[in-house]
Amino acid sequence: MSAVEVVEQTLRDLGLPWGRRGDTFTVTLPGEHKLTTECALEVGVHSVQVRAFVVRAPEQDADRVHRWLLERNLRLGGIAFCVDHLGDVYLVGRLPVAGLVPKSVDRLLGAVAETADRSFDPLVGMGFADSIRREWAWRRSRGESTANLAAFASLDPGRGTPDGL
């Protein structure tokens, strides 16, 4: 089987939403904290590269966010965090085409999905804390649900007051 066929077969077997344009596959990975992670798998002559968007450029504390990313890179295997020219955060990785098997593609996608999902809340909490605080206040002022902000309870400006007001 060619590398393109291995990737296509793996995506079919995994039952994930995917598409293909030439030798590049797009796939949507599910998560709990980051509900979906969009990936591109590009099959080249010598390697299959994965690129996955994690979070946009931090609005604040960029140095702290970047340090956190670099510290995590020390513990990651086969993938790494990087930033593009805009400061947006991605995960990238490569597999050699030689000896490519579905299990290795599955493992790579699993590592991307798990890392993006586990990293999402800490990255958003560090890089967008002021926006999250404003969101808490705005939703409360309008009587809107704050249920999906639960992961950021520590940033709730009403925390510690009666009824959160």
C-alpha positions in Angstrom: 0.0 0.0 0.0 1.2 3.5 -0.7 1.4 6.1 2.0 -1.7 7.9 0.6 -3.6 4.6 0.7 -2.4 3.9 4.3 -3.7 7.3 5.5 -7.0 7.0 3.6 -7.6 3.5 5.0 -6.7 4.6 8.6 -9.2 7.5 8.4 -11.9 5.2 7.1 -11.3 2.7 9.8 -11.3 5.4 12.5 -14.7 6.7 11.4 -13.6 10.3 11.7 -14.9 13.1 9.5 -12.3 13.7 6.8 -11.7 15.0 3.3 -9.0 14.8 0.7 -7.5 17.2 -1.8 -4.6 15.7 -3.7 -2.1 14.2 -1.2 -3.5 16.3 1.7 -6.1 15.0 4.0 -8.2 17.1 6.4 -9.6 15.4 9.5 -11.7 16.5 12.5 -10.6 15.1 15.8 -13.1 15.1 18.7 -12.3 16.4 22.2 -13.9 17.3 25.5 -12.3 20.7 26.3 -11.4 21.7 22.8 -14.5 20.2 21.1 -12.9 19.7 17.8 -9.3 19.9 16.5 -8.9 20.4 12.7 -5.8 18.6 11.3 -4.1 18.4 7.9 -2.2 15.3 7.0 0.1 16.0 4.0 1.7 13.0 2.4 5.1 13.9 0.9 7.8 11.9 -0.8 9.6 11.1 2.4 7.2 11.9 5.2 3.6 12.4 6.3 3.3 15.7 8.1 0.4 16.6 10.5 -0.5 20.2 11.3 -3.3 20.9 13.8 -4.6 24.3 14.9 -4.8 24.5 18.7 -5.6 28.2 19.7 -5.2 31.6 18.2 -2.4 34.0 19.3 -2.7 34.9 22.9 -4.1 38.3 23.7 -2.0 38.6 26.9 0.9 36.9 28.7 2.4 35.7 25.4 5.8 35.1 27.1 4.1 32.9 29.7 2.2 31.0 27.1 5.3 30.4 24.9 7.3 29.2 27.9 4.5 26.8 28.8 4.5 25.4 25.2 8.3 24.9 25.2 8.1 23.1 28.6 5.4 20.8 27.2 7.5 20.1 24.1 10.1 18.4 26.4 7.5 15.8 27.3 5.8 15.2 23.9 6.8 12.4 21.6 6.4 12.6 17.9 4.7 16.0 18.0 5.6 19.5 19.1 3.9 22.9 19.6 4.8 25.7 17.3 3.6 29.2 16.4 3.0 30.7 13.0 3.9 34.2 11.8 0.7 35.5 13.5 1.4 33.8 16.8 -1.3 31.2 16.4 -0.5 27.9 18.2 -0.3 24.6 16.3 0.8 21.0 16.9 3.0 19.5 14.2 4.5 16.1 13.7 6.0 13.8 11.0 6.1 10.2 10.2 8.4 8.6 7.7 6.7 7.2 4.6 8.9 4.2 4.7 7.2 1.5 6.7 4.1 3.6 7.3 1.3 1.5 8.8 -2.3 2.4 10.0 -1.3 2.0 13.6 1.4 4.7 13.4 -1.1 7.1 11.7 -3.7 6.3 14.4 -1.1 6.9 17.2 0.0 10.2 15.7 -3.7 11.4 15.4 -4.3 10.2 19.0 -1.4 12.2 20.3 -2.5 15.3 18.5 -6.1 14.9 19.8 -5.1 14.3 23.4 -2.5 17.0 23.5 -4.7 19.6 21.9 -7.6 18.7 24.3 -5.5 18.7 27.5 -3.7 21.9 26.5 -6.7 24.0 25.5 -8.0 25.1 28.9 -4.6 26.1 30.3 -3.7 28.0 27.0 -7.0 29.8 26.9 -6.8 30.6 30.6 -3.3 32.1 30.3 -3.7 33.9 27.0 -7.2 35.2 27.2 -7.9 35.7 31.0 -9.2 39.2 30.6 -11.6 38.2 27.8 -12.9 35.4 29.9 -13.4 37.7 32.9 -15.4 40.0 30.6 -17.4 37.1 29.3 -18.3 36.0 32.8 -19.6 39.5 33.6 -21.4 40.0 30.3 -23.3 36.7 30.6 -24.3 37.4 34.2 -25.5 40.9 33.2 -27.8 39.4 30.6 -28.9 36.3 32.6 -27.1 34.0 30.2 -25.7 30.6 31.1 -22.2 30.4 32.3 -22.0 26.6 32.2 -19.4 26.4 29.4 -17.1 28.7 31.4 -16.8 26.2 34.3 -13.3 25.3 33.3 -12.4 29.0 34.0 -14.1 29.3 37.4 -10.9 30.8 38.8 -11.3 33.7 36.4 -14.9 34.4 37.5 -15.0 38.1 38.7 -18.1 37.3 40.8 -16.5 34.4 42.5 -16.7 34.5 46.3 -19.7 36.8 46.4 -23.2 35.6 47.2 -24.9 34.0 44.2 -21.8 35.0 42.1 -23.1 38.5 41.7 
